[in-house]
Amino acid sequence: MIKRAVYPGTFDPVHYGHLDLMNRGAALFDELVVAVYDHRLPIKSVLFTVDERMQMIREALDGQNDKIKVMPFSGLLVDFAREINAQVIVRGLRVFSDFEFEFRSALANKRLAPHLETISLMTKEEHTFLSGTTVREIASLAGNVTSMVPVNVAEALYGRFQIDHVDFDQKPSLRD
């Protein structure tokens, strides 16, 4: 039997912390499905569409790991996990404040789908400050995010915020 795990998230945008967890999760299972949440209901606003987010992830992974699949999902995570025959949910923990949310989510998912297990991977120290919100805010203010996200993601961010960036070694400038 294939051990399939699902790593869900908004990934708006994907950053190096996400990519690290994807690769580490894939090392633990036969297949890791990166489940990109499609916000059909306006519960959370997103900068990029689900298709744009999936494309950014695929480009960032650049075919490095054929055990990682990228798929959209909406609705309950446990329903999606059943659909793809996943046995495990992979989640990341950056800081202590993440623990309470992830703990409650894991308990709720266990109640809804007792066959699913949740594992939480601790982020690497260098990624503890990273979040999509942080990356979006820095990029929107023309800050250099190339140490936080792959180049394709930085380009998408700067394009969305209409920021010129000729040289990633220099600070980007706002377009006139």
N, C-alpha and C positions, 0 to 999 in steps of 0.2 A: 504494500500500500504506500502510495506517495504521501509524504508528510508535507502538506501545503499550509503556509501561513499567510495571513493577510496583514498588511501594514497600512492602516487607514489614515487619511489626513486631508487637509485642505491644500497644503503645499502651495501657498499663495504668497510668495513664490517658494520653490524648492531651494534649499540652501545646503551648505556643506554638512551641517548636523543631520539633516534628513538623509543625504546621500550616504553618510557613514553608517547610519542605522539600517539603511536598505542593504548595504553590502554585508554588514555584520549579521543581519537577519537571514540573508540568503545563505550565509555560511552554516547556519544552524538547521536549515530545512531543505527539502528537495526542490521546493519552489516557493518563492515569495511573491505574492500579488500586492503590488502597490495600488491601493484603492483610493482614487482621487475623488473626493466628495463633490458631487454635482449639486450645487445650491439652487435647486429649483424653487424652493421657498425662501423668501428673503430673511432667513434667520440670522445670517451673517453676510456682510457685504464682502465681495471679493474684487480684486483688481483685474484678474485674468479669468477668462472663460475656462471651463473644464478642459476643453480641447487644447487651449493654449498651455495650460498647466501640465497636461499629459505630454505634450510635445516637448516642453522644456525639460521634463524629467527624462524622457527618452534620449534627447540630445545630450543631456548632462551625463547620463550613463554610457552613452556612445557604444552600446553593444558589448560593454566590458563583461557583463555577467548574464549569460543566457538563462539563469535560474530566476531572474527578475522579470515579471510581467507587469505592465501598467494598464489599469482598467478604470473606467469611471464607475461610480455607484451613487445611488441616492436611496433615501429611506433608512431603515434600520441596518446597522452594520451586521447584526447577527443573521438577518435574512440574506444579505449579500454573501456572508461567509458560508451559509448553507448552500446557496446557489452554486458556489465554486468549489464546494466540498473542502473547505478549509477546516483544519482542526485547531488552529492556534491564531490568536490575535497578538500581534507585536505592537508594543507601544514604547515610546521613549520618555525618559525622565531626565530633565535638565537640572532643575533646582528643586529644593524641598517642597516648595509650594505646588509643584506639579503632582506630588504624591497624592494629596487628598482627592483631587479631581480624578486621577487615574484609578485610584482605589475604588471610589464610588462607581465609576464607569465599569470597572471589571466585575464588581459585585452585581450590578444591574444586568450586564451581559450574561453572567453566569445564571442568573435567575431566568432570563429569557431563553437561554440556550445552554443547558447544563453540560452538553458534550464539548463545548468550546473552552479552551484554556486561554488565559492571557498571560503573556510574559512581558516584563518591562525591562528594557535595556537602558543602562545608565549611559548618558552621553559622555563623550570624551571631554576632558576638562576644557580644551580649547574651543568647544562649541557651546558651553553652558550659557553664554549670553545671547546666542542666536535665536531669533524668532522671526516669523514672517513679518510681524508688525514692525520690529526693529529695522529689518532690512528695507521694507517699504518706506519707512519714515526717512531713513538716511538717504536713500536714493531720491526721494521726492525733493530733498533739500540739496541735491547735487553733490552729495557725499560719495566717496569712492567705496563701493561695496564689493570690489573684486576679490577681496580676501574672505568674503562671506558666501559668495555664490559663484558658480561657474560663469565664464564669459558670456555664454548664450543667454543666461538669465539676467546678467547685468545689462546687456544690450536691450533686452526686452523691457526691463524696468526703465532705463533711460529713455527709450522710445516712447513708452507709455506716459512718462512725465515730461516729454518734449525737452530733453536735456541733451545737448551736444557733448560728445565724448570722443575726441580724436585719439587721445593717448591715455591709456589707463594708468600710466605712471604720474599723470598730472590730474588735478582736480577738474571734474567735468564743469561745463558752464551752461547756464540757462540759455535757450534759444531766444533770439529777439522776436 
